[in-house]
Amino acid sequence: MPLSTDQFVQRLSEVADPTLLCELLNITSEDILERFDDLLEERMYYLREVFDIDVEEVLGFEEEYGE
């Protein structure tokens, strides 16, 4: 007996690799962020903790190039 749509979506969310899922659905991470703008705004503090970093500083470019 096939899974119901809700059961299938639940299973898919648990086992699918996000990158592969985006590829199969033909969407980008930008598409997701645009669609869930309200969640992005709601969780901006936590997202900034993880993703808002100075890449050059982390990679040590300022030391290497004397910046």
C-alpha positions as CSV (number, residue, x, y, z in Angstrom):
1,M,0.0,0.0,0.0
2,P,1.5,3.3,-1.0
3,L,2.2,6.0,1.5
4,S,-0.2,8.9,1.8
5,T,1.1,12.3,0.5
6,D,1.7,13.5,4.1
7,Q,3.6,10.3,5.0
8,F,5.6,10.5,1.8
9,V,6.6,14.1,2.4
10,Q,7.6,13.3,6.0
11,R,9.8,10.4,4.8
12,L,11.3,12.5,2.0
13,S,12.2,15.2,4.5
14,E,13.9,12.7,6.8
15,V,16.0,10.9,4.2
16,A,16.6,13.2,1.3
17,D,19.9,15.1,0.9
18,P,18.9,18.9,0.7
19,T,21.2,19.5,-2.3
20,L,19.7,16.6,-4.2
21,L,16.2,17.5,-3.3
22,C,16.8,21.1,-4.6
23,E,18.2,19.6,-7.8
24,L,15.3,17.2,-8.3
25,L,12.7,20.0,-7.6
26,N,14.6,22.4,-9.8
27,I,14.8,25.1,-7.2
28,T,17.7,27.0,-5.6
29,S,18.4,28.0,-2.1
30,E,17.5,31.5,-3.1
31,D,14.0,30.2,-4.1
32,I,13.6,28.7,-0.7
33,L,14.7,32.0,1.1
34,E,12.3,34.0,-1.0
35,R,9.4,31.7,-0.3
36,F,10.0,31.6,3.4
37,D,10.8,35.3,3.9
38,D,8.8,35.4,7.1
39,L,10.8,32.5,8.7
40,L,14.0,34.1,7.6
41,E,13.1,37.3,9.3
42,E,11.9,35.4,12.4
43,R,15.2,33.5,12.8
44,M,17.6,36.2,11.5
45,Y,19.5,36.3,14.8
46,Y,20.4,32.6,14.7
47,L,21.2,32.7,11.0
48,R,23.5,35.6,11.5
49,E,25.3,33.7,14.3
50,V,26.0,30.9,11.8
51,F,26.4,32.6,8.5
52,D,27.3,36.3,9.0
53,I,31.1,36.0,9.1
54,D,33.9,37.9,7.5
55,V,35.1,35.3,5.0
56,E,38.4,37.0,4.5
57,E,39.1,37.1,8.2
58,V,38.2,33.4,8.7
59,L,40.4,32.4,5.7
60,G,43.3,34.6,7.0
61,F,43.5,36.8,3.9
62,E,44.2,39.9,5.9
63,E,47.3,38.4,7.4
64,E,48.5,36.9,4.1
65,Y,48.1,40.2,2.2
66,G,49.0,42.5,5.0
67,E,45.5,44.0,5.3
